[in-house]
Amino acid sequence: MPWKPEDAEKHTHKADTKTLKDLWAKVANECLDRTGDEGRAIREANAVVARNAET
């Protein structure tokens, strides 16, 4: 099941804008397609959002 941008709020508090939520969903879904590992997909999406939230 692909993630939606609204799902980002459940996994990281740093996704506090629409842009970051969209980014989180994009990264999570791409990683899930690539690896099939939901936990890894969430971790990667959280890391990308954290890096982008700091800038």
mmCIF file as Biopython writes it, N, C-alpha, C and O atoms, coordinates in Angstrom:
data_model
#
loop_
_atom_site.group_PDB
_atom_site.id
_atom_site.type_symbol
_atom_site.label_atom_id
_atom_site.label_alt_id
_atom_site.label_comp_id
_atom_site.label_asym_id
_atom_site.label_entity_id
_atom_site.label_seq_id
_atom_site.pdbx_PDB_ins_code
_atom_site.Cartn_x
_atom_site.Cartn_y
_atom_site.Cartn_z
_atom_site.occupancy
_atom_site.B_iso_or_equiv
_atom_site.auth_seq_id
_atom_site.auth_asym_id
_atom_site.pdbx_PDB_model_num
ATOM 1   N N  . MET A ? 1  ? 0.848  -1.187 0.000  1.0 0.0 1  A 1 
ATOM 2   C CA . MET A ? 1  ? 0.000  0.000  0.000  1.0 0.0 1  A 1 
ATOM 3   C C  . MET A ? 1  ? 0.888  1.242  0.000  1.0 0.0 1  A 1 
ATOM 4   O O  . MET A ? 1  ? 1.686  1.429  0.919  1.0 0.0 1  A 1 
ATOM 5   N N  . PRO A ? 2  ? 0.761  2.073  -0.997 1.0 0.0 2  A 1 
ATOM 6   C CA . PRO A ? 2  ? 1.602  3.273  -1.036 1.0 0.0 2  A 1 
ATOM 7   C C  . PRO A ? 2  ? 1.201  4.280  0.046  1.0 0.0 2  A 1 
ATOM 8   O O  . PRO A ? 2  ? 0.038  4.385  0.435  1.0 0.0 2  A 1 
ATOM 9   N N  . TRP A ? 3  ? 2.199  5.004  0.506  1.0 0.0 3  A 1 
ATOM 10  C CA . TRP A ? 3  ? 1.951  6.020  1.519  1.0 0.0 3  A 1 
ATOM 11  C C  . TRP A ? 3  ? 1.492  7.304  0.862  1.0 0.0 3  A 1 
ATOM 12  O O  . TRP A ? 3  ? 1.833  7.596  -0.285 1.0 0.0 3  A 1 
ATOM 13  N N  . LYS A ? 4  ? 0.715  8.061  1.608  1.0 0.0 4  A 1 
ATOM 14  C CA . LYS A ? 4  ? 0.242  9.368  1.166  1.0 0.0 4  A 1 
ATOM 15  C C  . LYS A ? 4  ? 0.986  10.425 1.994  1.0 0.0 4  A 1 
ATOM 16  O O  . LYS A ? 4  ? 1.503  10.119 3.069  1.0 0.0 4  A 1 
ATOM 17  N N  . PRO A ? 5  ? 1.040  11.659 1.498  1.0 0.0 5  A 1 
ATOM 18  C CA . PRO A ? 5  ? 1.726  12.713 2.249  1.0 0.0 5  A 1 
ATOM 19  C C  . PRO A ? 5  ? 1.205  12.871 3.686  1.0 0.0 5  A 1 
ATOM 20  O O  . PRO A ? 5  ? 1.970  13.213 4.588  1.0 0.0 5  A 1 
ATOM 21  N N  . GLU A ? 6  ? -0.103 12.620 3.900  1.0 0.0 6  A 1 
ATOM 22  C CA . GLU A ? 6  ? -0.664 12.768 5.247  1.0 0.0 6  A 1 
ATOM 23  C C  . GLU A ? 6  ? -0.065 11.749 6.227  1.0 0.0 6  A 1 
ATOM 24  O O  . GLU A ? 6  ? -0.075 11.977 7.437  1.0 0.0 6  A 1 
ATOM 25  N N  . ASP A ? 7  ? 0.447  10.644 5.717  1.0 0.0 7  A 1 
ATOM 26  C CA . ASP A ? 7  ? 1.029  9.614  6.575  1.0 0.0 7  A 1 
ATOM 27  C C  . ASP A ? 7  ? 2.331  10.067 7.227  1.0 0.0 7  A 1 
ATOM 28  O O  . ASP A ? 7  ? 2.750  9.494  8.233  1.0 0.0 7  A 1 
ATOM 29  N N  . ALA A ? 8  ? 2.968  11.077 6.673  1.0 0.0 8  A 1 
ATOM 30  C CA . ALA A ? 8  ? 4.245  11.549 7.204  1.0 0.0 8  A 1 
ATOM 31  C C  . ALA A ? 8  ? 4.116  12.011 8.653  1.0 0.0 8  A 1 
ATOM 32  O O  . ALA A ? 8  ? 5.036  11.826 9.451  1.0 0.0 8  A 1 
ATOM 33  N N  . GLU A ? 9  ? 2.980  12.609 8.992  1.0 0.0 9  A 1 
ATOM 34  C CA . GLU A ? 9  ? 2.776  13.136 10.348 1.0 0.0 9  A 1 
ATOM 35  C C  . GLU A ? 9  ? 2.876  12.048 11.407 1.0 0.0 9  A 1 
ATOM 36  O O  . GLU A ? 9  ? 3.261  12.325 12.543 1.0 0.0 9  A 1 
ATOM 37  N N  . LYS A ? 10 ? 2.532  10.801 11.048 1.0 0.0 10 A 1 
ATOM 38  C CA . LYS A ? 10 ? 2.586  9.696  12.007 1.0 0.0 10 A 1 
ATOM 39  C C  . LYS A ? 10 ? 4.013  9.206  12.238 1.0 0.0 10 A 1 
ATOM 40  O O  . LYS A ? 10 ? 4.292  8.540  13.235 1.0 0.0 10 A 1 
ATOM 41  N N  . HIS A ? 11 ? 4.911  9.536  11.316 1.0 0.0 11 A 1 
ATOM 42  C CA . HIS A ? 11 ? 6.255  8.973  11.377 1.0 0.0 11 A 1 
ATOM 43  C C  . HIS A ? 11 ? 7.342  9.976  11.719 1.0 0.0 11 A 1 
ATOM 44  O O  . HIS A ? 11 ? 8.404  9.588  12.205 1.0 0.0 11 A 1 
ATOM 45  N N  . THR A ? 12 ? 7.102  11.247 11.477 1.0 0.0 12 A 1 
ATOM 46  C CA . THR A ? 12 ? 8.096  12.263 11.822 1.0 0.0 12 A 1 
ATOM 47  C C  . THR A ? 12 ? 7.418  13.607 12.048 1.0 0.0 12 A 1 
ATOM 48  O O  . THR A ? 12 ? 6.520  13.997 11.302 1.0 0.0 12 A 1 
ATOM 49  N N  . HIS A ? 13 ? 7.857  14.301 13.079 1.0 0.0 13 A 1 
ATOM 50  C CA . HIS A ? 13 ? 7.300  15.626 13.359 1.0 0.0 13 A 1 
ATOM 51  C C  . HIS A ? 13 ? 7.950  16.699 12.499 1.0 0.0 13 A 1 
ATOM 52  O O  . HIS A ? 13 ? 7.474  17.833 12.468 1.0 0.0 13 A 1 
ATOM 53  N N  . LYS A ? 14 ? 9.032  16.361 11.798 1.0 0.0 14 A 1 
ATOM 54  C CA . LYS A ? 14 ? 9.742  17.353 10.988 1.0 0.0 14 A 1 
ATOM 55  C C  . LYS A ? 14 ? 9.047  17.639 9.664  1.0 0.0 14 A 1 
ATOM 56  O O  . LYS A ? 14 ? 9.332  18.650 9.022  1.0 0.0 14 A 1 
ATOM 57  N N  . ALA A ? 15 ? 8.147  16.769 9.254  1.0 0.0 15 A 1 
ATOM 58  C CA . ALA A ? 15 ? 7.402  16.995 8.018  1.0 0.0 15 A 1 
ATOM 59  C C  . ALA A ? 15 ? 6.222  17.902 8.340  1.0 0.0 15 A 1 
ATOM 60  O O  . ALA A ? 15 ? 5.081  17.451 8.445  1.0 0.0 15 A 1 
ATOM 61  N N  . ASP A ? 16 ? 6.518  19.180 8.494  1.0 0.0 16 A 1 
ATOM 62  C CA . ASP A ? 16 ? 5.500  20.127 8.949  1.0 0.0 16 A 1 
ATOM 63  C C  . ASP A ? 16 ? 4.989  21.059 7.848  1.0 0.0 16 A 1 
ATOM 64  O O  . ASP A ? 16 ? 4.226  21.987 8.117  1.0 0.0 16 A 1 
ATOM 65  N N  . THR A ? 17 ? 5.415  20.808 6.609  1.0 0.0 17 A 1 
ATOM 66  C CA . THR A ? 17 ? 4.905  21.586 5.483  1.0 0.0 17 A 1 
ATOM 67  C C  . THR A ? 17 ? 4.409  20.618 4.408  1.0 0.0 17 A 1 
ATOM 68  O O  . THR A ? 17 ? 4.766  19.440 4.412  1.0 0.0 17 A 1 
ATOM 69  N N  . LYS A ? 18 ? 3.599  21.115 3.506  1.0 0.0 18 A 1 
ATOM 70  C CA . LYS A ? 18 ? 3.097  20.262 2.424  1.0 0.0 18 A 1 
ATOM 71  C C  . LYS A ? 18 ? 4.255  19.741 1.580  1.0 0.0 18 A 1 
ATOM 72  O O  . LYS A ? 18 ? 4.244  18.582 1.163  1.0 0.0 18 A 1 
ATOM 73  N N  . THR A ? 19 ? 5.238  20.572 1.329  1.0 0.0 19 A 1 
ATOM 74  C CA . THR A ? 19 ? 6.390  20.160 0.521  1.0 0.0 19 A 1 
ATOM 75  C C  . THR A ? 19 ? 7.133  19.012 1.178  1.0 0.0 19 A 1 
ATOM 76  O O  . THR A ? 19 ? 7.487  18.042 0.509  1.0 0.0 19 A 1 
ATOM 77  N N  . LEU A ? 20 ? 7.375  19.108 2.478  1.0 0.0 20 A 1 
ATOM 78  C CA . LEU A ? 20 ? 8.093  18.041 3.178  1.0 0.0 20 A 1 
ATOM 79  C C  . LEU A ? 20 ? 7.253  16.769 3.270  1.0 0.0 20 A 1 
ATOM 80  O O  . LEU A ? 20 ? 7.798  15.668 3.193  1.0 0.0 20 A 1 
ATOM 81  N N  . LYS A ? 21 ? 5.966  16.899 3.430  1.0 0.0 21 A 1 
ATOM 82  C CA . LYS A ? 21 ? 5.090  15.719 3.469  1.0 0.0 21 A 1 
ATOM 83  C C  . LYS A ? 21 ? 5.085  15.012 2.112  1.0 0.0 21 A 1 
ATOM 84  O O  . LYS A ? 21 ? 5.137  13.785 2.041  1.0 0.0 21 A 1 
ATOM 85  N N  . ASP A ? 22 ? 5.022  15.803 1.037  1.0 0.0 22 A 1 
ATOM 86  C CA . ASP A ? 22 ? 5.074  15.226 -0.305 1.0 0.0 22 A 1 
ATOM 87  C C  . ASP A ? 22 ? 6.407  14.521 -0.536 1.0 0.0 22 A 1 
ATOM 88  O O  . ASP A ? 22 ? 6.451  13.432 -1.108 1.0 0.0 22 A 1 
ATOM 89  N N  . LEU A ? 23 ? 7.488  15.147 -0.090 1.0 0.0 23 A 1 
ATOM 90  C CA . LEU A ? 23 ? 8.815  14.554 -0.219 1.0 0.0 23 A 1 
ATOM 91  C C  . LEU A ? 23 ? 8.899  13.254 0.562  1.0 0.0 23 A 1 
ATOM 92  O O  . LEU A ? 23 ? 9.439  12.266 0.065  1.0 0.0 23 A 1 
ATOM 93  N N  . TRP A ? 24 ? 8.372  13.242 1.778  1.0 0.0 24 A 1 
ATOM 94  C CA . TRP A ? 24 ? 8.403  12.035 2.610  1.0 0.0 24 A 1 
ATOM 95  C C  . TRP A ? 24 ? 7.705  10.885 1.891  1.0 0.0 24 A 1 
ATOM 96  O O  . TRP A ? 24 ? 8.242  9.780  1.824  1.0 0.0 24 A 1 
ATOM 97  N N  . ALA A ? 25 ? 6.513  11.135 1.352  1.0 0.0 25 A 1 
ATOM 98  C CA . ALA A ? 25 ? 5.757  10.082 0.674  1.0 0.0 25 A 1 
ATOM 99  C C  . ALA A ? 25 ? 6.488  9.596  -0.570 1.0 0.0 25 A 1 
ATOM 100 O O  . ALA A ? 25 ? 6.510  8.397  -0.847 1.0 0.0 25 A 1 
ATOM 101 N N  . LYS A ? 26 ? 7.085  10.511 -1.320 1.0 0.0 26 A 1 
ATOM 102 C CA . LYS A ? 26 ? 7.810  10.139 -2.537 1.0 0.0 26 A 1 
ATOM 103 C C  . LYS A ? 26 ? 8.985  9.231  -2.201 1.0 0.0 26 A 1 
ATOM 104 O O  . LYS A ? 26 ? 9.162  8.184  -2.825 1.0 0.0 26 A 1 
ATOM 105 N N  . VAL A ? 27 ? 9.790  9.626  -1.217 1.0 0.0 27 A 1 
ATOM 106 C CA . VAL A ? 27 ? 10.964 8.840  -0.840 1.0 0.0 27 A 1 
ATOM 107 C C  . VAL A ? 27 ? 10.540 7.491  -0.269 1.0 0.0 27 A 1 
ATOM 108 O O  . VAL A ? 27 ? 11.112 6.462  -0.629 1.0 0.0 27 A 1 
ATOM 109 N N  . ALA A ? 28 ? 9.560  7.484  0.603  1.0 0.0 28 A 1 
ATOM 110 C CA . ALA A ? 28 ? 9.109  6.233  1.225  1.0 0.0 28 A 1 
ATOM 111 C C  . ALA A ? 28 ? 8.591  5.257  0.174  1.0 0.0 28 A 1 
ATOM 112 O O  . ALA A ? 28 ? 8.925  4.073  0.213  1.0 0.0 28 A 1 
ATOM 113 N N  . ASN A ? 29 ? 7.790  5.736  -0.750 1.0 0.0 29 A 1 
ATOM 114 C CA . ASN A ? 29 ? 7.232  4.856  -1.778 1.0 0.0 29 A 1 
ATOM 115 C C  . ASN A ? 29 ? 8.303  4.350  -2.738 1.0 0.0 29 A 1 
ATOM 116 O O  . ASN A ? 29 ? 8.267  3.190  -3.150 1.0 0.0 29 A 1 
ATOM 117 N N  . GLU A ? 30 ? 9.256  5.208  -3.098 1.0 0.0 30 A 1 
ATOM 118 C CA . GLU A ? 30 ? 10.334 4.769  -3.984 1.0 0.0 30 A 1 
ATOM 119 C C  . GLU A ? 30 ? 11.203 3.708  -3.310 1.0 0.0 30 A 1 
ATOM 120 O O  . GLU A ? 30 ? 11.588 2.723  -3.940 1.0 0.0 30 A 1 
ATOM 121 N N  . CYS A ? 31 ? 11.508 3.911  -2.037 1.0 0.0 31 A 1 
ATOM 122 C CA . CYS A ? 31 ? 12.322 2.944  -1.309 1.0 0.0 31 A 1 
ATOM 123 C C  . CYS A ? 31 ? 11.563 1.626  -1.136 1.0 0.0 31 A 1 
ATOM 124 O O  . CYS A ? 31 ? 12.149 0.551  -1.263 1.0 0.0 31 A 1 
ATOM 125 N N  . LEU A ? 32 ? 10.288 1.705  -0.851 1.0 0.0 32 A 1 
ATOM 126 C CA . LEU A ? 32 ? 9.488  0.494  -0.705 1.0 0.0 32 A 1 
ATOM 127 C C  . LEU A ? 32 ? 9.458  -0.297 -2.016 1.0 0.0 32 A 1 
ATOM 128 O O  . LEU A ? 32 ? 9.574  -1.523 -2.006 1.0 0.0 32 A 1 
ATOM 129 N N  . ASP A ? 33 ? 9.306  0.394  -3.123 1.0 0.0 33 A 1 
ATOM 130 C CA . ASP A ? 33 ? 9.317  -0.282 -4.425 1.0 0.0 33 A 1 
ATOM 131 C C  . ASP A ? 33 ? 10.663 -0.942 -4.683 1.0 0.0 33 A 1 
ATOM 132 O O  . ASP A ? 33 ? 10.733 -2.046 -5.223 1.0 0.0 33 A 1 
ATOM 133 N N  . ARG A ? 34 ? 11.722 -0.261 -4.294 1.0 0.0 34 A 1 
ATOM 134 C CA . ARG A ? 34 ? 13.081 -0.743 -4.549 1.0 0.0 34 A 1 
ATOM 135 C C  . ARG A ? 34 ? 13.468 -1.905 -3.647 1.0 0.0 34 A 1 
ATOM 136 O O  . ARG A ? 34 ? 14.096 -2.860 -4.102 1.0 0.0 34 A 1 
ATOM 137 N N  . THR A ? 35 ? 13.098 -1.833 -2.371 1.0 0.0 35 A 1 
ATOM 138 C CA . THR A ? 35 ? 13.590 -2.818 -1.399 1.0 0.0 35 A 1 
ATOM 139 C C  . THR A ? 35 ? 12.520 -3.766 -0.877 1.0 0.0 35 A 1 
ATOM 140 O O  . THR A ? 35 ? 12.836 -4.888 -0.479 1.0 0.0 35 A 1 
ATOM 141 N N  . GLY A ? 36 ? 11.268 -3.342 -0.870 1.0 0.0 36 A 1 
ATOM 142 C CA . GLY A ? 36 ? 10.205 -4.156 -0.291 1.0 0.0 36 A 1 
ATOM 143 C C  . GLY A ? 36 ? 10.191 -4.140 1.227  1.0 0.0 36 A 1 
ATOM 144 O O  . GLY A ? 36 ? 9.459  -4.913 1.844  1.0 0.0 36 A 1 
ATOM 145 N N  . ASP A ? 37 ? 10.987 -3.276 1.837  1.0 0.0 37 A 1 
ATOM 146 C CA . ASP A ? 37 ? 11.128 -3.210 3.297  1.0 0.0 37 A 1 
ATOM 147 C C  . ASP A ? 37 ? 10.483 -1.922 3.809  1.0 0.0 37 A 1 
ATOM 148 O O  . ASP A ? 37 ? 11.010 -0.828 3.605  1.0 0.0 37 A 1 
ATOM 149 N N  . GLU A ? 38 ? 9.322  -2.066 4.484  1.0 0.0 38 A 1 
ATOM 150 C CA . GLU A ? 38 ? 8.600  -0.881 4.961  1.0 0.0 38 A 1 
ATOM 151 C C  . GLU A ? 38 ? 9.387  -0.103 6.005  1.0 0.0 38 A 1 
ATOM 152 O O  . GLU A ? 38 ? 9.397  1.128  5.981  1.0 0.0 38 A 1 
ATOM 153 N N  . GLY A ? 39 ? 10.044 -0.802 6.917  1.0 0.0 39 A 1 
ATOM 154 C CA . GLY A ? 39 ? 10.817 -0.128 7.955  1.0 0.0 39 A 1 
ATOM 155 C C  . GLY A ? 39 ? 11.937 0.710  7.374  1.0 0.0 39 A 1 
ATOM 156 O O  . GLY A ? 39 ? 12.155 1.848  7.788  1.0 0.0 39 A 1 
ATOM 157 N N  . ARG A ? 40 ? 12.643 0.142  6.416  1.0 0.0 40 A 1 
ATOM 158 C CA . ARG A ? 40 ? 13.725 0.876  5.767  1.0 0.0 40 A 1 
ATOM 159 C C  . ARG A ? 40 ? 13.171 2.077  5.010  1.0 0.0 40 A 1 
ATOM 160 O O  . ARG A ? 40 ? 13.767 3.153  5.035  1.0 0.0 40 A 1 
ATOM 161 N N  . ALA A ? 41 ? 12.044 1.903  4.344  1.0 0.0 41 A 1 
ATOM 162 C CA . ALA A ? 41 ? 11.440 2.995  3.585  1.0 0.0 41 A 1 
ATOM 163 C C  . ALA A ? 41 ? 11.098 4.170  4.506  1.0 0.0 41 A 1 
ATOM 164 O O  . ALA A ? 41 ? 11.331 5.327  4.157  1.0 0.0 41 A 1 
ATOM 165 N N  . ILE A ? 42 ? 10.550 3.868  5.671  1.0 0.0 42 A 1 
ATOM 166 C CA . ILE A ? 42 ? 10.207 4.922  6.631  1.0 0.0 42 A 1 
ATOM 167 C C  . ILE A ? 42 ? 11.469 5.605  7.142  1.0 0.0 42 A 1 
ATOM 168 O O  . ILE A ? 42 ? 11.515 6.831  7.232  1.0 0.0 42 A 1 
ATOM 169 N N  . ARG A ? 43 ? 12.488 4.826  7.476  1.0 0.0 43 A 1 
ATOM 170 C CA . ARG A ? 43 ? 13.737 5.410  7.970  1.0 0.0 43 A 1 
ATOM 171 C C  . ARG A ? 43 ? 14.386 6.311  6.926  1.0 0.0 43 A 1 
ATOM 172 O O  . ARG A ? 43 ? 14.843 7.409  7.247  1.0 0.0 43 A 1 
ATOM 173 N N  . GLU A ? 44 ? 14.426 5.852  5.687  1.0 0.0 44 A 1 
ATOM 174 C CA . GLU A ? 44 ? 15.019 6.677  4.636  1.0 0.0 44 A 1 
ATOM 175 C C  . GLU A ? 44 ? 14.225 7.960  4.418  1.0 0.0 44 A 1 
ATOM 176 O O  . GLU A ? 44 ? 14.806 9.035  4.267  1.0 0.0 44 A 1 
ATOM 177 N N  . ALA A ? 45 ? 12.916 7.852  4.400  1.0 0.0 45 A 1 
ATOM 178 C CA . ALA A ? 45 ? 12.080 9.046  4.207  1.0 0.0 45 A 1 
ATOM 179 C C  . ALA A ? 45 ? 12.262 10.025 5.357  1.0 0.0 45 A 1 
ATOM 180 O O  . ALA A ? 45 ? 12.333 11.234 5.136  1.0 0.0 45 A 1 
ATOM 181 N N  . ASN A ? 46 ? 12.340 9.516  6.584  1.0 0.0 46 A 1 
ATOM 182 C CA . ASN A ? 46 ? 12.551 10.382 7.742  1.0 0.0 46 A 1 
ATOM 183 C C  . ASN A ? 46 ? 13.895 11.092 7.644  1.0 0.0 46 A 1 
ATOM 184 O O  . ASN A ? 46 ? 13.996 12.276 7.965  1.0 0.0 46 A 1 
ATOM 185 N N  . ALA A ? 47 ? 14.928 10.380 7.203  1.0 0.0 47 A 1 
ATOM 186 C CA . ALA A ? 47 ? 16.263 10.972 7.089  1.0 0.0 47 A 1 
ATOM 187 C C  . ALA A ? 47 ? 16.282 12.079 6.040  1.0 0.0 47 A 1 
ATOM 188 O O  . ALA A ? 47 ? 16.871 13.138 6.259  1.0 0.0 47 A 1 
ATOM 189 N N  . VAL A ? 48 ? 15.639 11.836 4.909  1.0 0.0 48 A 1 
ATOM 190 C CA . VAL A ? 48 ? 15.608 12.848 3.847  1.0 0.0 48 A 1 
ATOM 191 C C  . VAL A ? 48 ? 14.849 14.084 4.323  1.0 0.0 48 A 1 
ATOM 192 O O  . VAL A ? 48 ? 15.288 15.210 4.089  1.0 0.0 48 A 1 
ATOM 193 N N  . VAL A ? 49 ? 13.731 13.882 4.977  1.0 0.0 49 A 1 
ATOM 194 C CA . VAL A ? 49 ? 12.957 15.020 5.482  1.0 0.0 49 A 1 
ATOM 195 C C  . VAL A ? 49 ? 13.758 15.786 6.535  1.0 0.0 49 A 1 
ATOM 196 O O  . VAL A ? 49 ? 13.741 17.017 6.542  1.0 0.0 49 A 1 
ATOM 197 N N  . ALA A ? 50 ? 14.447 15.088 7.411  1.0 0.0 50 A 1 
ATOM 198 C CA . ALA A ? 50 ? 15.245 15.750 8.446  1.0 0.0 50 A 1 
ATOM 199 C C  . ALA A ? 50 ? 16.327 16.615 7.819  1.0 0.0 50 A 1 
ATOM 200 O O  . ALA A ? 50 ? 16.559 17.738 8.265  1.0 0.0 50 A 1 
ATOM 201 N N  . ARG A ? 51 ? 16.989 16.104 6.790  1.0 0.0 51 A 1 
ATOM 202 C CA . ARG A ? 51 ? 18.046 16.890 6.113  1.0 0.0 51 A 1 
ATOM 203 C C  . ARG A ? 51 ? 17.446 18.117 5.436  1.0 0.0 51 A 1 
ATOM 204 O O  . ARG A ? 51 ? 18.036 19.196 5.474  1.0 0.0 51 A 1 
ATOM 205 N N  . ASN A ? 52 ? 16.288 17.962 4.822  1.0 0.0 52 A 1 
ATOM 206 C CA . ASN A ? 52 ? 15.670 19.076 4.100  1.0 0.0 52 A 1 
ATOM 207 C C  . ASN A ? 52 ? 14.992 20.064 5.036  1.0 0.0 52 A 1 
ATOM 208 O O  . ASN A ? 52 ? 14.841 21.234 4.684  1.0 0.0 52 A 1 
ATOM 209 N N  . ALA A ? 53 ? 14.589 19.630 6.199  1.0 0.0 53 A 1 
ATOM 210 C CA . ALA A ? 53 ? 13.941 20.534 7.162  1.0 0.0 53 A 1 
ATOM 211 C C  . ALA A ? 53 ? 14.954 21.497 7.759  1.0 0.0 53 A 1 
ATOM 212 O O  . ALA A ? 53 ? 14.589 22.593 8.183  1.0 0.0 53 A 1 
ATOM 213 N N  . GLU A ? 54 ? 16.208 21.108 7.799  1.0 0.0 54 A 1 
ATOM 214 C CA . GLU A ? 54 ? 17.250 21.944 8.403  1.0 0.0 54 A 1 
ATOM 215 C C  . GLU A ? 54 ? 17.643 23.107 7.507  1.0 0.0 54 A 1 
ATOM 216 O O  . GLU A ? 54 ? 18.192 24.098 7.988  1.0 0.0 54 A 1 
ATOM 217 N N  . THR A ? 55 ? 17.367 23.000 6.208  1.0 0.0 55 A 1 
ATOM 218 C CA . THR A ? 55 ? 17.799 24.060 5.282  1.0 0.0 55 A 1 
ATOM 219 C C  . THR A ? 55 ? 16.763 25.105 5.084  1.0 0.0 55 A 1 
ATOM 220 O O  . THR A ? 55 ? 16.981 26.057 4.335  1.0 0.0 55 A 1 
#
